Amino acid sequence: MPVIQMNSNRILTLTSDFGFSDVYVGVMKGAIAQVNPKLTVIDITHEIPPQNLAAARFCLLDAYGYFPDGTVHVAVVDPGVGSNRRAIAIEFEHGFLVGPDNGIFSGVLSQSPAIAVVELTHSQYWRTPQLSKTFHGRDIFAPVGAHLASGVPLRELGRTIDLATLLQLDLPQLIYTPTEIIGCIQYIDRFGNLVTNIPGSDVENRSWTVRLGERIVPGCQTYSNVSPEAALALVGSHGWVEIAINCGNAQLQLQQHWGDRVEVVISER
């Protein structure tokens, strides 16, 4: 693949479930460098739990707002690799998304809707037309992302498809009552903190607790509001209500999982 010289050198980010024990991340970066070695490549994370689309959705949603407009976000969490799932590139208000059409971009697009989307059918922008059945991150997504970040227009990468046909990975709709907000766990971080889909703004300046089944967890401001090994709920740096254990692991101690129901109970001061 020839090295190209383009006018644009956008930032390119990488998100995957590849980890760092194997060569996969390094190989993707090599494929990017073959296109344009001058690109700035930033790892968001490569520690998404294997095949966990919900975790990928959340991490992209949490991260994209910290990058300059025009950034190209390449995400490869792709349990459908080699099947008939589409490979896509999306333009949205703040940049571009490149990866499989399996719902991992639906969190970002819920906050910043898509402007245009193409299916990546133009093989001259792939690493090779002879694709691996198991590594489209190397053969399609990394090189296409590099071309896009180097200034190739979105429309040149493939055929335009209908925005309405993008696969959605939506969370359950929040339920609001006069005294409760009912949501779910949308992400679990490496500390075992349980991040819900309930916005922190919904509990701002209110007295509240969280109910997990029969257990009541107090709403707090900081981890230090409770003693070590005690459960608490607070608004995390990401802006969502989360449940934690001070100096402990809430997932293990509370036995909660992705998608489990969470109830925020609002009480009068």
C-alpha positions in Angstrom: 0.0 0.0 0.0 1.6 3.3 -1.0 2.2 6.1 1.6 0.0 9.0 0.8 0.5 12.7 1.4 -2.7 14.6 2.1 -3.5 18.1 3.3 -5.4 16.8 6.4 -3.8 15.1 9.4 -6.6 14.5 11.8 -6.3 12.7 15.1 -7.2 9.0 14.8 -8.3 7.0 17.9 -8.5 3.3 18.4 -10.9 1.3 20.6 -10.9 -2.5 20.7 -11.2 -5.7 22.8 -7.8 -6.9 21.6 -5.8 -6.3 24.8 -2.0 -5.9 24.7 -0.9 -9.5 25.1 -1.1 -10.2 21.4 0.1 -8.3 18.3 -3.3 -7.2 17.1 -3.1 -3.5 18.3 0.4 -3.1 17.0 -0.5 -4.6 13.6 -3.4 -2.2 13.3 -1.0 0.7 14.0 1.3 -0.7 11.4 -1.5 -0.7 8.8 -2.3 2.9 9.7 1.4 3.9 9.3 1.5 2.3 5.9 -1.1 4.8 4.8 0.2 7.9 6.6 3.0 7.6 9.3 2.5 11.2 10.3 -1.0 10.7 11.8 -1.5 11.1 15.5 -2.9 7.8 16.8 -4.4 7.7 20.3 -5.6 4.6 22.1 -8.9 5.1 23.9 -8.8 1.5 25.3 -8.0 -2.0 24.1 -9.4 -3.6 27.3 -13.1 -3.8 26.3 -14.3 -7.2 27.6 -14.2 -9.6 24.7 -17.2 -9.2 22.3 -18.9 -6.8 24.8 -20.7 -4.4 22.5 -22.4 -2.5 25.4 -19.0 -1.7 26.9 -17.7 -0.5 23.6 -20.8 1.7 23.2 -20.2 3.3 26.6 -16.5 3.9 26.2 -16.9 5.7 22.9 -19.8 7.7 24.3 -17.7 8.7 27.3 -14.5 9.5 25.3 -15.5 11.3 22.0 -16.3 14.7 23.5 -12.7 15.1 24.7 -11.2 15.1 21.2 -11.0 17.9 18.6 -13.7 18.2 16.0 -12.7 16.1 12.9 -11.2 13.3 14.9 -11.6 9.8 13.3 -12.6 7.1 15.8 -11.9 3.6 14.7 -13.6 0.9 16.9 -13.1 -2.8 16.5 -15.3 -4.9 18.8 -16.6 -7.2 16.2 -18.1 -10.6 17.1 -19.7 -10.7 13.6 -16.4 -10.3 11.7 -16.4 -12.4 8.5 -20.2 -12.5 8.3 -22.6 -10.3 6.3 -22.5 -7.5 8.9 -21.6 -4.2 7.2 -18.3 -2.4 7.5 -19.2 1.3 7.8 -17.8 4.9 8.2 -20.0 7.6 9.6 -19.7 11.3 9.6 -21.2 13.0 12.6 -21.1 16.6 13.9 -17.8 16.2 15.7 -15.9 13.8 13.5 -16.0 10.4 12.0 -16.6 6.8 13.2 -15.2 3.7 11.5 -16.0 0.1 12.4 -18.6 -2.6 12.2 -22.3 -1.9 11.9 -23.3 -3.7 15.1 -24.5 -0.9 17.4 -21.2 0.2 19.1 -21.6 3.7 17.7 -25.2 4.2 18.9 -24.2 5.9 22.1 -22.2 8.6 20.3 -25.0 9.0 17.8 -27.6 9.4 20.5 -25.8 12.6 21.5 -24.5 13.7 18.1 -26.6 12.3 15.2 -25.1 11.0 12.1 -24.8 13.3 9.1 -23.9 10.6 6.5 -22.8 7.0 6.4 -21.2 4.8 3.8 -20.6 1.1 3.6 -16.9 0.4 3.0 -17.2 -1.2 -0.4 -14.2 0.5 -2.2 -11.4 -1.9 -1.7 -8.7 0.5 -2.9 -8.8 1.9 0.6 -8.4 -1.4 2.3 -5.1 -2.9 3.2 -5.8 -5.7 0.7 -8.8 -6.9 -1.3 -8.1 -10.5 0.0 -9.6 -10.0 3.4 -9.0 -12.1 6.4 -12.1 -13.7 7.8 -11.1 -12.8 11.3 -9.2 -9.4 11.3 -11.1 -6.6 9.5 -9.5 -4.2 12.1 -6.2 -4.7 10.2 -7.6 -5.1 6.7 -10.4 -2.6 6.5 -11.0 -0.4 9.5 -7.4 0.8 10.4 -6.4 1.6 6.8 -9.8 3.2 6.0 -9.6 5.3 9.2 -6.1 6.4 8.1 -7.3 7.4 4.7 -10.2 9.3 6.2 -7.9 11.0 8.7 -5.5 11.9 5.8 -8.2 13.8 4.0 -10.0 11.3 1.7 -13.7 12.3 1.6 -16.2 10.0 3.2 -18.1 9.5 -0.1 -15.0 8.1 -1.7 -14.8 5.2 0.7 -17.9 3.3 -0.4 -21.6 3.4 -1.2 -23.9 5.7 0.7 -26.5 3.9 2.8 -29.6 5.0 4.7 -28.9 6.4 8.2 -32.1 4.7 9.4 -30.7 1.3 8.6 -27.8 1.6 11.1 -28.0 -1.1 13.8 -28.9 0.3 17.2 -27.7 -0.9 20.6 -30.2 1.0 22.7 -30.6 0.8 26.5 -33.9 0.4 28.1 -35.9 3.6 28.2 -35.6 5.5 31.5 -38.8 5.5 33.6 -39.6 8.5 35.6 -42.2 8.6 38.4 -42.7 11.4 41.0 -40.4 9.5 43.4 -38.3 7.2 41.3 -36.0 7.0 38.2 -35.7 3.5 36.9 -32.7 2.7 34.7 -30.1 0.0 34.3 -26.3 -0.7 34.5 -24.7 0.3 31.2 -21.1 -0.2 32.1 -18.8 -1.8 34.7 -15.3 -0.4 34.9 -12.1 -2.2 36.0 -12.7 -1.2 39.6 -16.1 -2.9 39.6 -18.0 0.4 39.7 -21.5 0.0 38.3 -22.2 2.9 35.9 -25.9 3.4 35.3 -27.7 5.1 32.4 -29.3 7.6 34.8 -27.9 11.1 34.2 -26.3 12.8 37.2 -28.3 15.9 36.5 -31.4 14.0 37.5 -30.2 13.8 41.1 -28.4 17.2 41.4 -29.4 19.1 44.5 -31.8 16.3 45.6 -31.8 13.8 48.4 -31.7 10.3 46.9 -30.8 6.7 47.4 -30.3 3.7 45.0 -32.3 0.5 45.3 -30.8 -2.7 44.0 -33.4 -5.4 44.6 -33.8 -5.4 48.4 -30.6 -3.4 49.0 -30.6 0.4 49.6 -27.4 2.3 48.8 -27.0 5.9 50.0 -26.5 8.7 47.5 -23.2 10.5 48.3 -20.9 13.2 47.0 -17.6 11.3 47.3 -16.2 7.9 48.1 -15.0 9.1 51.5 -18.5 9.8 52.6 -18.7 6.1 53.7 -16.3 3.8 55.5 -14.0 1.4 53.6 -15.9 -1.6 52.1 -19.2 0.2 52.4 -21.5 0.7 49.3 -22.4 4.1 48.0 -23.9 5.8 45.0 -22.6 9.0 43.5 -22.3 10.9 40.2 -19.1 9.8 38.5 -16.7 11.9 36.4 -18.6 10.7 33.3 -21.8 12.4 34.5 -23.8 9.2 35.2 -25.0 7.9 38.5 -22.8 5.0 39.6 -22.7 2.5 42.4 -19.4 1.7 44.1 -17.8 0.2 47.1 -15.3 2.4 48.9 -11.9 0.6 48.4 -13.8 -2.4 47.0 -15.5 -4.0 44.0 -19.2 -3.3 43.7 -19.7 -5.8 40.9 -18.4 -8.7 43.0 -19.8 -7.6 46.3 -23.3 -6.7 45.0 -23.5 -9.4 42.3 -24.7 -7.0 39.6 -24.2 -7.3 35.9 -24.7 -5.3 32.6 -28.3 -4.5 32.0 -29.5 -5.1 35.6 -32.3 -2.8 36.9 -31.4 0.2 39.0 -33.9 2.4 40.9 -33.0 5.9 42.1 -35.4 6.9 44.9 -35.9 10.6 45.4 -36.9 11.8 48.9 -37.9 15.2 50.1 -35.3 17.1 52.2 
